[in-house]
Amino acid sequence: MTDELRSFLELNLQKVKDGKKPKFSMGLAEPKLGSNVFEATKIPCQSNEFVLELLRGVRFHFDRFIKDLKPGDLEKAQLGLGHSYSRAKVKFNVNRVDNMVIQAIFLLDTLDKDINSFSMRVREWYSWHFPELVKIVNDNYLYARVTKFNEDKAKLAEDKIPELTEIVGDEDKAKEIVEAAKASMGQDLSPIDLINVHHFAQRVMDLSEYRRKLYDYLVTKMNDIAPNLASLIGEVFGARIISHAGSLTNLAKCPSSTLQILGAEKALFRALETKGNTPKYGLIFHSSFIGRASARNKGRMARYLANKCSIASRIDCFAESSTTAFGEKLREQVEERLDFYDKGVAPRKNIDVMKAAIESTQCKDTEMETDEVPAEKKSKKKKSKGAATEDGDAMAVDEPAANGAADVAKLEKKKKKDEKNQQ
C-alpha cells in the first residue's frame, strides 16, 4: 500500500475509533488490496458480487459523476494509456526488440540440424557413384559444390583441375580428386539419378548460403540489442541465453546464480528431489572461458562468468545509450581471472575497471561533441565569407552610382557660375 493511497483514504473517510464499530465499509474489487488497507488504516473493506456490480455501474455512467467531462474524453484517456504502456514495453526503439534475436537463434539451430542431415544424405547418395570423394573432401559445403560440379565422374579430366582448384581451394586436392575418379570403384548412375543428386546438392548449397546470411543478421541485431553481452561472450552464445530466459529484460532480472544454471533446470530439480549435488553450470558451460579453465576451477569460473554476464545484460537492458565499453572491460576481467587461477596474477578491482569503462565512454562522448563543434564553426566562417563578398559586391555596385552623382553636382555648379558671369 502506497503512502499516497493511505493519505487519500485518511482525508476522505472518517477515522475509525478504537473499540467502536464503524458505520461504513469500503467496497473494493480486489480482495487482497482490502486486507492490506484494513491492516494499515483499520478501515473495514468488503469485496463481493454486489460491490462488483456497483463498480460496473460506476464505470458505465462515469461521465455523469464528473463535471465538465465530455463523452469522448474517457476513451481518449484510455487510448493514451494504452499507447504509453506499449511504448514503455518496446522502450521507444524498434531496433532493440529482442524477439527478432530469439527467432533468429532458433532458426539458426534448426538450419544447422537440417544442413547436417541433408549433407549426410548427399554423401550417402553420391557415394554410390564416387565413394572416394568422401575421404578427400571433409567439409559439407565443399562436398556439395564438388558434387554439383562433378555430376558424372567419367567426365572428370585434367582440364577440369583449374575449376576444381577454385572450388576446393587447393590444387593438390583437385589433382587427387581427378586421379581418384579415374580409378573409382563406384557404380555408374543413370542420368535421371545424377540430375536428382545435382538438384539436392544445389539445395544444400542454398541452405548453407542462407545460414551464413542469417548469422550475419544475428550478429548485427545482437550488437544493436545487447552490445556488451555480445562483446563479453559472443553473439551466438548471448542470443542463446536471451532466448532461454525469454527476453533481455527477464535475463537482466535474473540473479547471477540463476543465470549460471540456466539450461540445467531438469538436473537442478532432480538434485533437489533426491537431495543430491546441484549442477554447477547450464548453457554457460559451452562458453570458451569455461573450456579454457582447469577441471578444479570450472565451477568457480562459471560463477564468475555468470556474474559478469548478469552485469552486462543489466547495462544493455536499462542503459539509454548503447556502447561496448563495459563489455570489453568485463571480458578483460574474465581473462585476468583465468590468469589468476592459472598463474596466480592478482586481477584488478571491479571498481577500478568500471571507472575506466565510464571514463572511456565519457571520452567518446566528448570526442563526438568536439567533432560536431568544428563543423558548425566552418559553416559559420563560410557564411561570414559569403556575407563579406556580398557586401563587397554591393559596395562595388554603389560606388559608380556615387561617383555619377558627384559629377552631376559639379556640372550644375559650373552652369550657375557661367550664368552669373553672363549677367
PLY file of the C-alpha trace (Angstrom):
ply
format ascii 1.0
element vertex 423
property float x
property float y
property float z
element edge 422
property int vertex1
property int vertex2
end_header
0.00 0.00 0.00
1.46 3.35 -1.07
1.65 6.49 1.07
-0.45 8.41 -1.47
-3.33 5.93 -1.19
-3.14 5.94 2.58
-3.23 9.75 2.81
-6.10 9.90 0.29
-8.21 7.47 2.34
-7.49 9.25 5.62
-8.50 12.62 4.12
-11.75 11.45 2.53
-13.02 8.87 5.05
-13.87 9.09 8.73
-11.31 7.93 11.23
-12.11 4.62 12.86
-12.04 4.90 16.65
-10.72 2.07 18.77
-13.36 -0.09 20.42
-16.24 1.17 18.25
-17.79 -0.40 15.21
-17.57 1.81 12.12
-20.78 2.86 10.44
-19.41 2.37 6.91
-17.38 -0.07 4.86
-15.38 0.44 1.67
-16.10 -1.71 -1.35
-13.12 -2.98 -3.37
-12.84 -5.09 -6.49
-9.58 -6.70 -5.30
-9.83 -8.72 -2.05
-6.05 -8.70 -1.43
-5.97 -4.91 -1.56
-8.80 -4.81 1.02
-6.77 -6.86 3.51
-3.77 -4.55 3.09
-5.95 -1.44 3.54
-7.52 -2.86 6.70
-4.13 -3.70 8.22
-2.78 -0.20 7.55
-5.81 2.03 8.29
-8.31 -0.22 10.15
-10.95 0.74 7.56
-13.39 -2.17 7.01
-13.46 -3.39 3.41
-15.66 -5.83 1.55
-15.46 -7.44 -1.88
-18.46 -9.36 -3.19
-20.80 -9.56 -6.16
-22.78 -6.51 -5.04
-19.59 -4.38 -4.97
-18.52 -5.63 -8.40
-21.95 -4.80 -9.85
-21.83 -1.36 -8.27
-18.38 -0.67 -9.72
-19.58 -1.81 -13.13
-22.40 0.74 -12.97
-19.96 3.48 -11.92
-17.70 2.71 -14.88
-20.65 2.65 -17.26
-22.02 6.03 -16.08
-18.63 7.57 -15.26
-19.20 10.71 -17.35
-22.25 11.64 -15.22
-20.33 11.74 -11.94
-17.67 14.26 -13.03
-18.50 17.77 -14.18
-17.18 19.17 -17.47
-16.33 15.68 -18.73
-17.17 15.14 -22.37
-18.36 11.74 -23.59
-15.16 11.02 -25.60
-12.61 12.17 -23.00
-12.56 8.88 -21.12
-11.94 6.86 -24.29
-9.10 9.22 -25.27
-7.50 8.82 -21.84
-7.73 5.04 -22.08
-6.24 5.11 -25.58
-3.38 7.34 -24.42
-2.69 5.00 -21.51
-2.57 2.04 -23.87
-0.18 3.81 -26.23
2.14 4.90 -23.41
2.15 1.38 -21.98
3.01 -0.07 -25.39
5.81 2.47 -25.89
7.23 1.60 -22.49
7.10 -2.08 -23.39
9.16 -1.65 -26.57
11.26 1.12 -24.95
10.65 3.55 -27.86
13.23 1.75 -30.02
12.22 -0.76 -32.67
15.85 -1.85 -33.19
16.04 -3.11 -29.60
13.18 -5.62 -29.88
14.82 -8.85 -28.68
12.14 -11.12 -30.18
13.99 -10.99 -33.52
17.12 -12.37 -31.86
15.14 -15.19 -30.22
13.57 -16.24 -33.53
16.90 -15.93 -35.37
18.81 -18.19 -32.94
16.03 -20.81 -33.07
16.11 -20.75 -36.87
19.92 -20.92 -36.86
19.87 -24.08 -34.73
17.21 -25.62 -36.98
19.24 -24.81 -40.09
22.36 -26.39 -38.58
20.47 -29.65 -37.98
18.88 -29.62 -41.43
22.13 -28.82 -43.24
23.95 -31.63 -41.40
21.24 -34.20 -42.15
20.94 -33.12 -45.81
24.72 -33.16 -46.24
24.87 -36.71 -44.91
22.14 -37.66 -47.38
24.14 -36.13 -50.26
27.26 -38.02 -49.15
25.43 -41.35 -48.95
23.65 -40.76 -52.26
26.70 -39.70 -54.27
28.97 -42.29 -52.61
27.31 -44.98 -54.72
28.82 -43.24 -57.72
32.08 -41.78 -56.31
32.88 -43.22 -52.83
36.48 -41.94 -52.74
35.34 -38.30 -52.67
34.17 -38.58 -49.03
37.73 -39.10 -47.74
39.18 -36.29 -49.87
36.62 -33.53 -49.14
35.55 -33.35 -45.50
33.60 -30.07 -45.47
29.87 -30.46 -46.17
29.50 -27.25 -48.20
32.55 -28.01 -50.35
31.35 -31.59 -50.87
28.01 -30.29 -52.17
29.80 -27.86 -54.52
32.08 -30.60 -55.87
29.07 -32.90 -56.31
27.24 -30.25 -58.31
30.32 -29.57 -60.43
31.21 -33.23 -60.98
27.92 -34.87 -61.89
29.46 -37.80 -63.80
32.93 -38.91 -62.63
33.73 -40.29 -66.09
33.81 -36.71 -67.45
36.49 -35.60 -64.98
39.78 -34.93 -66.74
42.92 -32.87 -66.21
41.38 -29.87 -67.96
38.90 -29.59 -65.05
41.69 -29.16 -62.45
41.69 -25.29 -62.53
37.94 -25.15 -61.94
38.18 -27.74 -59.16
41.01 -25.72 -57.60
38.74 -22.67 -57.41
36.07 -24.72 -55.63
38.29 -26.68 -53.24
40.96 -24.01 -52.74
43.86 -26.47 -53.08
45.45 -27.65 -56.31
46.76 -30.88 -54.77
43.25 -31.83 -53.64
41.89 -31.09 -57.11
44.50 -33.38 -58.68
43.73 -36.05 -56.08
40.01 -35.87 -56.97
40.78 -36.31 -60.68
43.11 -39.27 -60.01
40.55 -40.89 -57.69
37.82 -40.51 -60.33
39.93 -42.45 -62.85
40.31 -45.44 -60.50
36.99 -45.18 -58.69
35.18 -48.33 -57.54
31.72 -46.73 -57.59
28.98 -47.86 -59.90
27.55 -45.81 -62.73
24.32 -43.86 -62.22
21.62 -43.12 -64.75
21.22 -39.52 -66.00
17.98 -39.12 -64.03
19.72 -40.17 -60.79
22.57 -37.75 -61.43
20.11 -34.91 -62.07
18.37 -35.59 -58.75
21.69 -35.66 -56.89
22.64 -32.42 -58.63
19.42 -30.67 -57.56
19.73 -31.88 -53.99
23.34 -30.66 -53.77
22.16 -27.26 -55.03
19.53 -27.19 -52.27
22.20 -27.89 -49.63
24.34 -25.07 -51.04
21.39 -22.65 -50.91
20.66 -23.57 -47.30
24.31 -23.07 -46.35
24.34 -19.66 -48.01
21.14 -18.64 -46.24
22.61 -19.84 -42.94
25.62 -17.57 -43.46
23.37 -14.56 -44.14
21.24 -15.36 -41.09
24.37 -15.49 -38.93
25.42 -12.04 -40.18
21.92 -10.74 -39.39
22.10 -12.22 -35.88
25.48 -10.55 -35.27
24.16 -7.12 -36.29
20.99 -7.49 -34.20
22.95 -8.57 -31.13
25.23 -5.55 -31.50
22.12 -3.35 -31.52
20.24 -5.06 -28.68
22.94 -6.33 -26.30
26.36 -4.99 -27.38
28.04 -5.53 -24.00
26.80 -9.11 -23.65
27.87 -9.85 -27.23
31.36 -8.44 -26.70
31.69 -10.42 -23.45
30.64 -13.94 -24.50
29.92 -13.70 -28.24
26.84 -13.06 -30.34
25.55 -16.62 -30.75
26.02 -17.64 -27.12
24.50 -14.38 -25.89
21.48 -14.83 -28.17
21.04 -18.39 -26.90
20.98 -17.21 -23.27
18.47 -14.45 -24.11
16.20 -16.92 -25.92
16.31 -19.36 -23.00
15.47 -16.60 -20.50
12.59 -15.38 -22.69
13.77 -11.80 -23.21
16.62 -9.46 -22.36
14.54 -7.94 -19.55
13.95 -11.36 -17.97
17.66 -12.10 -18.25
18.52 -8.78 -16.61
16.15 -9.54 -13.73
17.74 -12.94 -13.10
20.40 -13.15 -10.38
23.79 -14.48 -11.40
23.14 -17.79 -9.63
20.07 -18.38 -11.82
21.98 -17.37 -14.95
24.73 -19.82 -14.03
22.41 -22.87 -14.10
20.21 -21.58 -16.94
19.55 -24.58 -19.17
20.07 -27.20 -16.44
16.62 -26.98 -14.85
15.92 -30.72 -15.07
19.20 -31.60 -13.36
18.52 -28.97 -10.68
15.04 -30.27 -9.81
16.28 -33.86 -9.91
19.04 -32.95 -7.46
16.56 -31.18 -5.18
14.23 -34.19 -5.19
16.98 -36.71 -4.49
18.85 -34.31 -2.16
21.98 -34.64 -4.26
24.53 -32.15 -5.53
23.07 -29.32 -7.61
24.58 -28.62 -11.06
27.37 -26.06 -11.33
26.55 -24.81 -14.82
23.98 -24.95 -17.60
24.28 -23.29 -21.01
27.24 -21.28 -19.73
29.34 -24.47 -19.85
29.61 -24.09 -23.65
31.49 -20.80 -23.29
35.14 -20.81 -24.33
36.15 -19.38 -20.94
34.85 -22.48 -19.13
36.66 -24.73 -21.58
39.95 -22.93 -21.00
39.70 -23.26 -17.21
41.15 -26.29 -15.43
38.89 -29.05 -14.10
39.07 -27.88 -10.49
38.36 -24.25 -11.44
35.46 -24.78 -13.87
32.81 -24.22 -11.17
34.45 -21.04 -9.88
34.93 -19.77 -13.42
31.26 -20.45 -14.23
30.15 -18.50 -11.17
32.43 -15.56 -12.05
31.37 -15.52 -15.71
27.68 -15.65 -14.74
28.24 -12.62 -12.52
29.78 -10.63 -15.39
27.05 -11.74 -17.83
24.41 -10.54 -15.37
26.08 -7.12 -15.13
26.39 -6.84 -18.93
22.74 -7.80 -19.52
21.53 -5.21 -17.00
23.62 -2.48 -18.62
22.27 -3.42 -22.07
18.67 -3.56 -20.84
18.49 -0.36 -18.81
21.16 1.91 -20.32
19.93 4.75 -22.52
22.88 4.72 -24.95
24.40 1.57 -26.44
28.14 1.07 -26.04
30.57 -1.86 -25.95
32.98 -0.28 -23.45
31.59 -2.15 -20.45
31.51 -5.49 -22.25
35.14 -5.14 -23.34
36.24 -4.28 -19.80
34.25 -7.19 -18.37
35.91 -9.52 -20.88
39.31 -8.25 -19.74
38.29 -9.05 -16.16
37.38 -12.62 -17.12
40.74 -13.03 -18.86
42.50 -11.70 -15.76
40.55 -14.16 -13.59
41.74 -17.04 -15.80
45.33 -15.85 -15.39
44.77 -15.63 -11.63
43.60 -19.25 -11.46
46.46 -20.50 -13.67
49.43 -18.27 -12.73
48.36 -16.50 -9.54
48.48 -12.98 -11.05
46.25 -10.70 -8.96
43.41 -9.15 -11.04
42.26 -5.55 -10.88
39.46 -4.46 -8.61
35.98 -4.23 -10.08
35.52 -0.58 -9.09
38.70 0.44 -10.94
37.60 -1.38 -14.09
34.14 0.21 -14.01
35.66 3.67 -13.52
37.88 3.10 -16.56
34.86 2.00 -18.61
32.88 5.10 -17.59
35.83 7.36 -18.43
36.20 5.76 -21.87
32.50 6.29 -22.62
32.76 9.92 -21.48
35.83 10.45 -23.67
33.95 9.09 -26.67
31.05 11.44 -25.97
33.39 14.45 -25.73
35.10 13.44 -28.98
31.72 13.30 -30.70
30.88 16.76 -29.37
34.24 18.21 -30.45
33.77 16.73 -33.92
30.40 18.47 -34.21
31.64 21.90 -32.99
34.33 22.50 -35.70
31.79 21.64 -38.38
29.49 24.36 -37.02
32.40 26.85 -36.91
33.33 26.08 -40.51
29.77 26.64 -41.63
29.72 29.98 -39.76
33.00 31.03 -41.40
31.63 30.14 -44.80
28.52 32.16 -44.09
30.59 35.17 -42.92
32.78 34.95 -46.04
29.70 34.79 -48.22
28.23 37.84 -46.48
31.50 39.73 -46.89
31.60 39.01 -50.60
28.01 40.12 -50.94
28.81 43.36 -49.10
31.83 43.89 -51.33
29.72 43.38 -54.42
27.14 45.82 -53.09
29.86 48.40 -52.42
31.21 47.88 -55.89
27.77 48.43 -57.32
27.16 51.52 -55.17
30.50 53.22 -55.96
29.75 54.06 -59.61
26.39 55.49 -58.62
28.03 57.76 -56.02
30.68 58.92 -58.48
27.99 59.72 -61.04
26.05 61.86 -58.53
29.21 63.86 -57.68
29.84 64.59 -61.37
26.28 65.87 -61.85
26.65 68.24 -58.86
29.88 69.71 -60.30
28.25 70.32 -63.67
25.33 72.17 -62.05
27.74 74.44 -60.10
29.62 75.31 -63.32
26.37 76.16 -65.06
25.35 78.52 -62.25
28.77 80.28 -62.34
28.52 80.72 -66.10
25.04 82.23 -65.81
26.22 84.74 -63.15
29.18 85.77 -65.28
26.92 86.33 -68.28
24.63 88.57 -66.21
0 1
1 2
2 3
3 4
4 5
5 6
6 7
7 8
8 9
9 10
10 11
11 12
12 13
13 14
14 15
15 16
16 17
17 18
18 19
19 20
20 21
21 22
22 23
23 24
24 25
25 26
26 27
27 28
28 29
29 30
30 31
31 32
32 33
33 34
34 35
35 36
36 37
37 38
38 39
39 40
40 41
41 42
42 43
43 44
44 45
45 46
46 47
47 48
48 49
49 50
50 51
51 52
52 53
53 54
54 55
55 56
56 57
57 58
58 59
59 60
60 61
61 62
62 63
63 64
64 65
65 66
66 67
67 68
68 69
69 70
70 71
71 72
72 73
73 74
74 75
75 76
76 77
77 78
78 79
79 80
80 81
81 82
82 83
83 84
84 85
85 86
86 87
87 88
88 89
89 90
90 91
91 92
92 93
93 94
94 95
95 96
96 97
97 98
98 99
99 100
100 101
101 102
102 103
103 104
104 105
105 106
106 107
107 108
108 109
109 110
110 111
111 112
112 113
113 114
114 115
115 116
116 117
117 118
118 119
119 120
120 121
121 122
122 123
123 124
124 125
125 126
126 127
127 128
128 129
129 130
130 131
131 132
132 133
133 134
134 135
135 136
136 137
137 138
138 139
139 140
140 141
141 142
142 143
143 144
144 145
145 146
146 147
147 148
148 149
149 150
150 151
151 152
152 153
153 154
154 155
155 156
156 157
157 158
158 159
159 160
160 161
161 162
162 163
163 164
164 165
165 166
166 167
167 168
168 169
169 170
170 171
171 172
172 173
173 174
174 175
175 176
176 177
177 178
178 179
179 180
180 181
181 182
182 183
183 184
184 185
185 186
186 187
187 188
188 189
189 190
190 191
191 192
192 193
193 194
194 195
195 196
196 197
197 198
198 199
199 200
200 201
201 202
202 203
203 204
204 205
205 206
206 207
207 208
208 209
209 210
210 211
211 212
212 213
213 214
214 215
215 216
216 217
217 218
218 219
219 220
220 221
221 222
222 223
223 224
224 225
225 226
226 227
227 228
228 229
229 230
230 231
231 232
232 233
233 234
234 235
235 236
236 237
237 238
238 239
239 240
240 241
241 242
242 243
243 244
244 245
245 246
246 247
247 248
248 249
249 250
250 251
251 252
252 253
253 254
254 255
255 256
256 257
257 258
258 259
259 260
260 261
261 262
262 263
263 264
264 265
265 266
266 267
267 268
268 269
269 270
270 271
271 272
272 273
273 274
274 275
275 276
276 277
277 278
278 279
279 280
280 281
281 282
282 283
283 284
284 285
285 286
286 287
287 288
288 289
289 290
290 291
291 292
292 293
293 294
294 295
295 296
296 297
297 298
298 299
299 300
300 301
301 302
302 303
303 304
304 305
305 306
306 307
307 308
308 309
309 310
310 311
311 312
312 313
313 314
314 315
315 316
316 317
317 318
318 319
319 320
320 321
321 322
322 323
323 324
324 325
325 326
326 327
327 328
328 329
329 330
330 331
331 332
332 333
333 334
334 335
335 336
336 337
337 338
338 339
339 340
340 341
341 342
342 343
343 344
344 345
345 346
346 347
347 348
348 349
349 350
350 351
351 352
352 353
353 354
354 355
355 356
356 357
357 358
358 359
359 360
360 361
361 362
362 363
363 364
364 365
365 366
366 367
367 368
368 369
369 370
370 371
371 372
372 373
373 374
374 375
375 376
376 377
377 378
378 379
379 380
380 381
381 382
382 383
383 384
384 385
385 386
386 387
387 388
388 389
389 390
390 391
391 392
392 393
393 394
394 395
395 396
396 397
397 398
398 399
399 400
400 401
401 402
402 403
403 404
404 405
405 406
406 407
407 408
408 409
409 410
410 411
411 412
412 413
413 414
414 415
415 416
416 417
417 418
418 419
419 420
420 421
421 422
